[in-house]
Amino acid sequence: MAKKPELLHEVRQITYDKDHWNHLQTLRDTALKTVQRIESTGIRSLAYGSIARGDVSKSSDIDIIVIRPVASYRIELVLGPILKRELVQATPSMVLKGHIHLPENTVVTFPLFKFMSREEEFYRWGGLIDCKSLKEGIRVPGVDKRLVFIEPTETGHFEHGVIGHEQEVSKKLNVSVEIARERVRVLKRRDSVGRTGVYLTRTLDDDESFEAVAKTLRDSDPALRRTIQRRGG
């Protein structure tokens, strides 16, 4: 079930118990192995979301992002068993991304063409850490799907409201206030009208490459073609 946006007026303090810390470490250990495999090819990758912030749950995914477009085979060769591969485009004007689903709820995401600055900011908005931070147990602030700002502490985290505080939160995360307002608008609308879905999702067969399927989609979809052309792809 999708988390609903919260209008939070007071700061909440959350303290993690031993089980939470152990679960977080398990997820981060798995994330570190995946990041290290990818970076062994010279491709930089980052972990984002709840494992970067620390506010994980039993259902948390391990989300890994490659920020720059790369040849997909370079990533796939080092990842081991792959459960599913798919191309996803949230809206006609947004980047087409590859998702590689691995065991242990791990998903590696990479763009098929260049991110716009707003799309990169989306990951910093949710919390973003590199390989070194994973090794050292560093956690960073970010915003969860409830539109709650998570600020890590030694014993857990503080929770702050985002709605009505977009300017303040964007400064703390070093992102534009536009991305803050956009996320508030999108998630509030999703809560009021229901999950709106994505523009395009295409699961790949075993013998298909991300690039070949992306080319086919580009050739058949004028909106996607225009989006790629605007970005110099």
ABEGO torsion letter per residue (X at the ends): XBBBBBBBABBBBBBBBAAAAAAAAAAAAAAAAAAAAAAAAGBBBBBBEAAAAGBBBAABBBBBBBABBBBAAAAAAAAEBBABBBBBBABAABBBBBBBBBBGGBBBBBBABBBBAAAAAAAAAAEBBBAAAAAAGBBBBBBBAAGBBBBBBAAEBBBBBABGAAAAAAAAAGBBAAAAAAAAAAAAAAAAAEBAEBABBBBBBAABBAAAAAAAAAAABAAAAAAAAAAGX
